[in-house]
Amino acid sequence: MTEKSPLFDIWPLRHLPRRGPVVAVLPLNGVIGRMGGMRRGLNLADLSSRIERMFRTRRLSAVALSVNSPGGAPVQSALIAGRIRALAEEKNVPVYTFIEDVGASGGYWLACAGDEIYAQPSSIVGSIGVVSGGFGFAEMIDKLGIERRLHTAGEKKAMLDPFGPEKPADVKHLKALQKEIHEDFIAMVRARRADRLTASDKILFSGAFWTGTKAVELGLIDGLGDIRTIMRASFGDKVRFKVFGERRSFLQRRFGTAANTSAETPEGWGGDFAAGVLAAAEERLWWNRFGL
């Protein structure tokens, strides 16, 4: 059963007293990185203006990140978290992270932008690792009598081609890349969580994930709680919340997409629709990894 998001417990700013400390809330929901078709994942290009405006809020006492993400692109994870940290240090504003259903892989990277991290007892936290998946169709096209025609300049240009046999040298190269990215991830977690981590590297950085309750024991998060409760405990009952959510068009609200309004023709919409279906399936797989 899905619990109601803590964001629904936050009153709109206009209904609260005019005076009092303000907490700016940034929802970070969904897969990280560019998606196909009309769907849009979390990326710095879309979030940049909201992040900038958030740190310019009058009477700002703190920033709260509401994270609900199964991960995605490591570069976008680093860029988003890096921009938040840079402005937090420039403005000398504390940042708190609140993980909802899941803050795993790139979602946990985003969570580490907070000076303190909180979650729910049943939240999924961790998955500090790197994964790359795909399919191999070499035998299938042979059985169907399909001839594969592929021409390249550069012997490694068609590396990991799903329609050809997997080559050990290509896999070795991929694993080397994954190791580099994994080391960057580990270095970031160590830098942000410092002496709060309580378990061994073998446990913490294995790619495993845990509940929020266990994550407190491991030092991956600082405690259990929701935005309203923790912020009122920190800044008093008169604290006000200002949510910097995404402004979406009717089509985006209706279909849950980032509609490409330039595709006015049936052909354009058809192409976006097909790409969107594939992107939706890929997005669903990200969530399914954590049983959600």
C-alpha positions in Angstrom: 0.0 0.0 0.0 1.4 3.4 -1.0 1.5 6.0 1.8 0.5 9.6 1.1 3.5 11.8 0.3 4.6 14.0 3.2 4.4 16.9 0.8 0.6 16.7 1.0 0.9 17.7 4.7 2.6 21.0 3.8 0.2 24.0 3.6 0.6 26.4 0.7 2.7 29.4 1.7 -0.2 31.9 1.3 -2.2 30.1 4.0 0.5 30.5 6.7 1.5 33.5 8.8 3.5 36.1 7.0 6.4 36.0 9.5 8.5 33.1 10.5 11.4 31.0 9.0 10.9 29.7 5.5 12.0 26.2 4.2 12.2 25.8 0.5 11.1 22.4 -0.7 12.5 20.8 -3.9 10.7 17.6 -5.1 13.2 15.2 -6.9 10.9 12.5 -8.2 11.6 9.9 -10.9 14.4 8.4 -12.9 17.5 10.5 -13.3 18.6 11.5 -16.8 17.0 12.1 -20.2 14.2 9.7 -21.2 12.9 8.9 -24.6 9.9 10.4 -26.5 7.7 12.7 -24.4 8.9 11.5 -21.0 11.4 13.5 -19.0 13.7 12.3 -16.2 15.5 14.5 -13.7 18.3 16.5 -15.2 20.1 19.7 -14.4 18.9 21.6 -17.4 15.3 21.4 -16.2 16.0 21.8 -12.5 18.6 24.6 -12.7 16.2 27.6 -12.7 14.2 26.1 -9.8 17.3 25.5 -7.8 18.5 29.0 -8.3 15.1 30.6 -7.4 14.9 28.3 -4.4 18.1 29.7 -2.9 16.9 33.3 -3.6 13.8 32.8 -1.4 13.3 35.6 1.2 13.8 34.7 4.9 15.2 31.3 3.8 16.2 29.2 6.8 16.8 25.9 5.1 16.3 23.8 1.9 14.5 20.5 2.0 15.0 17.9 -0.8 12.1 15.5 -1.2 13.7 12.5 -2.9 11.8 9.7 -4.5 14.1 8.1 -7.2 15.4 4.7 -8.1 18.5 6.2 -9.8 19.6 6.7 -13.3 22.4 8.6 -15.0 25.4 9.2 -12.8 26.5 12.4 -14.5 23.1 14.1 -14.0 23.1 12.8 -10.4 26.5 14.5 -9.8 25.5 17.7 -11.6 22.2 18.2 -9.7 23.8 17.4 -6.3 26.8 19.5 -7.2 24.7 22.6 -8.0 22.7 22.3 -4.8 25.9 22.0 -2.7 27.5 24.9 -4.4 24.6 27.2 -3.7 24.1 25.9 -0.2 27.8 26.8 0.6 27.6 30.1 -1.2 24.4 31.2 0.6 25.4 29.4 3.9 22.0 27.6 4.0 21.6 24.1 5.5 20.1 21.4 3.3 18.0 18.5 4.6 17.0 15.4 2.5 13.8 13.4 3.0 13.7 10.1 1.2 10.2 8.8 0.4 9.6 5.4 -1.2 13.1 5.1 -2.5 16.4 6.9 -2.6 18.7 4.4 -4.2 21.7 4.4 -6.6 21.6 7.9 -8.2 18.6 8.7 -5.9 21.0 8.2 -2.9 23.6 10.4 -4.7 21.0 13.2 -4.8 20.1 12.5 -1.1 23.8 13.1 -0.2 23.4 16.7 -1.3 21.7 17.1 2.1 23.7 17.9 5.3 21.3 15.6 7.1 19.3 12.7 5.5 16.0 11.3 6.8 13.7 8.6 5.5 10.7 6.5 6.5 11.2 3.1 8.2 10.2 1.2 5.0 12.0 3.5 2.5 14.5 1.8 0.3 18.0 3.3 0.7 21.4 2.6 -0.7 22.4 0.6 -3.8 25.8 2.3 -4.0 27.0 0.7 -7.2 26.8 0.8 -11.0 24.7 -1.3 -13.3 24.5 -1.7 -17.0 22.0 -4.0 -18.7 20.8 -5.0 -22.1 19.9 -7.9 -24.4 21.7 -10.1 -26.9 20.0 -10.9 -30.2 22.7 -12.6 -32.1 21.1 -16.1 -32.1 17.7 -14.7 -32.7 18.6 -13.0 -36.0 20.4 -16.1 -37.1 17.3 -18.2 -36.6 15.2 -15.6 -38.4 17.6 -15.6 -41.3 18.4 -11.9 -40.9 21.7 -10.7 -42.1 23.4 -8.1 -39.9 25.1 -5.2 -41.8 27.2 -2.9 -39.8 30.1 -0.8 -41.0 32.4 1.3 -38.7 35.5 3.4 -38.8 37.3 2.5 -35.6 37.6 -1.1 -34.4 35.8 -0.4 -31.1 33.0 1.7 -32.5 30.5 -1.1 -32.4 31.5 -2.3 -29.0 28.7 -4.3 -27.2 26.5 -4.4 -30.2 23.4 -6.4 -29.1 23.1 -8.0 -32.5 26.6 -9.6 -32.4 28.3 -12.1 -30.0 29.6 -10.6 -26.8 33.4 -10.2 -26.8 35.4 -10.6 -23.6 37.5 -7.6 -24.4 34.4 -5.4 -24.7 33.1 -6.7 -21.4 36.4 -6.0 -19.7 36.4 -2.4 -21.1 32.8 -1.9 -19.8 33.7 -3.2 -16.3 36.7 -0.8 -16.2 34.3 2.1 -16.9 31.9 0.9 -14.2 34.7 0.6 -11.7 35.7 4.3 -12.3 32.1 5.5 -11.9 31.7 3.3 -8.8 34.9 4.8 -7.2 33.5 8.4 -7.9 30.2 7.4 -6.2 32.1 5.9 -3.2 34.3 9.0 -2.9 31.2 11.3 -2.9 29.5 9.2 -0.2 32.6 9.2 2.0 33.1 12.9 1.6 29.4 13.7 2.5 28.8 11.1 5.2 32.4 11.2 6.6 32.6 9.6 10.1 28.8 8.8 10.2 29.2 5.6 8.2 29.4 2.6 10.6 29.7 -0.5 8.4 32.6 -1.8 6.3 33.2 -0.7 2.7 32.4 -4.3 1.6 28.9 -3.9 3.0 28.1 -0.3 2.2 29.5 -0.2 -1.4 28.4 -3.6 -2.6 25.3 -2.3 -4.4 23.0 -3.7 -1.8 20.0 -1.7 -0.5 18.2 -1.5 2.8 15.2 -0.2 4.6 15.3 3.2 6.2 15.5 1.6 9.7 18.6 -0.4 8.7 20.1 2.6 6.9 20.1 4.5 10.2 22.2 1.7 11.7 24.6 1.8 8.8 25.0 5.5 8.9 23.6 6.1 5.5 21.0 8.4 6.9 20.6 10.4 10.1 17.2 9.4 11.3 13.6 8.6 10.6 10.9 11.3 10.0 9.0 13.4 7.5 9.6 17.0 6.3 6.9 18.7 8.4 7.9 16.9 11.7 11.6 17.4 11.4 11.5 21.0 10.1 9.0 22.1 12.8 11.3 20.5 15.4 14.3 22.3 14.0 12.7 25.8 13.2 9.6 26.0 15.3 5.9 25.6 14.8 5.7 28.9 12.7 8.0 27.5 10.0 6.6 28.1 6.5 7.1 25.9 3.5 7.5 27.0 -0.1 7.4 24.1 -2.7 9.4 24.5 -5.9 7.6 22.0 -8.0 7.5 21.5 -11.8 5.1 23.7 -13.8 3.5 21.3 -16.2 1.1 21.8 -19.1 -2.3 20.1 -19.4 -0.8 17.3 -21.6 1.9 16.7 -19.1 -0.5 16.5 -16.2 -2.9 14.3 -18.2 -0.4 11.8 -19.5 2.5 12.2 -17.1 4.9 13.2 -19.8 7.0 16.1 -20.9 5.1 16.6 -24.1 7.0 17.8 -27.2 4.7 20.5 -28.4 6.7 20.9 -31.6 5.4 17.5 -32.9 2.2 18.8 -34.3 1.8 16.2 -37.1 0.3 12.7 -36.6 3.7 11.3 -37.7 5.5 13.4 -35.1 3.2 12.3 -32.3 3.4 8.7 -33.5 7.2 8.8 -33.2 7.1 10.4 -29.8 4.4 8.0 -28.6 6.5 4.9 -29.6 9.6 6.3 -28.0 7.5 7.2 -24.9 6.2 3.7 -24.6 9.8 2.3 -24.6 10.9 5.0 -22.1 8.0 4.2 -19.8 8.9 0.5 -19.9 12.6 1.4 -19.1 11.4 3.6 -16.3 9.2 0.9 -14.9 12.2 -1.5 -14.8 14.1 1.0 -12.7 11.4 1.0 -10.1 10.8 -2.7 -10.3 14.4 -3.3 -9.2 13.4 -2.2 -5.7 10.0 -4.0 -5.6 8.0 -0.8 -6.4 
